[in-house]
């Protein structure tokens, strides 16, 4: 069995000045002229820089069509300043209508708590809708009889 250190090569870093690195990255250096150890890097960069889009059939037509479509694209209208306010108002209206509808449905079923059932029953009675009151209260919903039932203080 061999020691793992036997397979180590000299891994000292190769120093490269910034001008040479710029020339390699820009593609100005050929693989034969590259610094020692950078030949494969230059070959890789040259292979990546090859424009293979010309080999694709119809690519130039597609590129021209995409440019034409981008030029014809109409700009989207600017957002309305009150857009968020309108959404909040609409949401508030939906919530309010849900509460009123649910309360009305529970009132018609007689399922609200006693005092709430009496309040809704009295309010809807004024509109002309008959809704039962709570079973615990015997409130007369007739305005005329209420006036008679109230006792006036007797003068002394």
N, C-alpha and C positions, 0 to 999 in steps of 0.2 A: 504494500500500500504506500502511496506517495503522499508527501506532505502538501497541503494546499498552497503553501508558499512557493513551491517549485514551479507552479504554473503562472506565477505573476510575471508580467512583462514590465519593462520600464515605463511607468505611467507618469513621468514628469510632464507637466503641461508645456505645450509649445506656445511661446509668446508670439503674439501677432500685433503689429502696430495698427492703429486706427485707419490709416490711409489704405493699407493693404486689405483690411477687413471691408472697408467701403467699396473698394474695387471688386472684391470677390462677390459681395452681395449685389452690386449693380450689374454683374455679368461681364465686366471688362477684362477679367483674367481667364485665360484658357487653362484647361486641366494640366497641360504640360508645363505651363509657367507658374503653377500654384506652388506655394511654399510646401516643404516636405510635410506629409501627413494631411494635407488639405486637398489632395487630388480628388478623392471621392466626394468631398463636400462640394467642390466646384462642379463635378459631373452631375451630382444630384440637383444643384441649383440650375444648371443648364437644362436638364431634363424637365424640371418644373416650369421653366420659362418658355418652353416651346408652346406656341399657340396652335392647339389642335382643333380649334373651333372652325377653321377653314375647311377641315376635312369632313365636317358634318354637313350632309346634304341639306340645303335650304336654310342654313343658319344665318346667312347674310340677309335673306328675305325676312326671316323671323325677327332679326334684330331691327330691320327697317320698319316692320309692322309694329313692333313694340315702341319704337321711338315715335311713330306717327300716332299711336294710341295715347301715349303720354302727352303729346302736344295737343291732342284734341280733348283731353280730359278737362271737364269744367270744374272750376274750384267749388268746393262745398260751401254753402252759405254759412256765414258766421253764426255762432250759437246765439240764440235769443238770450238777452240779459236776464229775463225773468224765468228762465226754464226751470231752475231748481225751486223757485218760489211756487210756480204752477204745480209742480209735482207734489210739493208739500201741502198746498191747498187742496189738491185733489185727494191726497191721502187722508187729510183731516176730514174732508166731506164724506169719504167712504167710511171712515171709522165712526163718524157721527151718525150716519144713516144706519150702520150696523147696530149701534147701541139703541137707537130709537126703534128699529124694527124688532130687535130681540126683546126689548122691554114691552113693546106692544103685544107681541106674541105671548109672552109670559103673562101679561095682564089679562088677555082674552082667556087664557087657560086658567086664570085664577091662581097662578103659581108664584106670584111675587110675595114677599113678606107682607104681613098685615098692614103696616103704615104705608108702605110703598104702593100696595094694591089699592088702598083707599085714595091716595093722592092721584094715581093714574086714572082710577075710576071716576073721580070727581072731575078731573081735567077733561077726560074724553066725553063725559056726560054733557059738558058745556058745548062741545062740538056736535053732539047729536049721536055719539056712538055709545051703545050700551055695553058696559063691561062690568062684571060682577065685582062687588066690594069684598073686603076680607070677611070671613065668616064670624069673626069676633066682634066686629063693630056693626051697629045698626044705625048707620048714618043715613039720614034722609037726604036724598039728592035733589029734592024739590026746593028751589029758592023761596017760594012763597011760604011753604010750611016751616022753613027755617026761621023766617021772620016771626011767625006766630009762636014758635016754640021758645024763642028767646024771652026770657023774663026781663021785664024792665024794673028797675029799682023803684020801689014804692016810696013816695015822699012821706016823711015822718013828721 
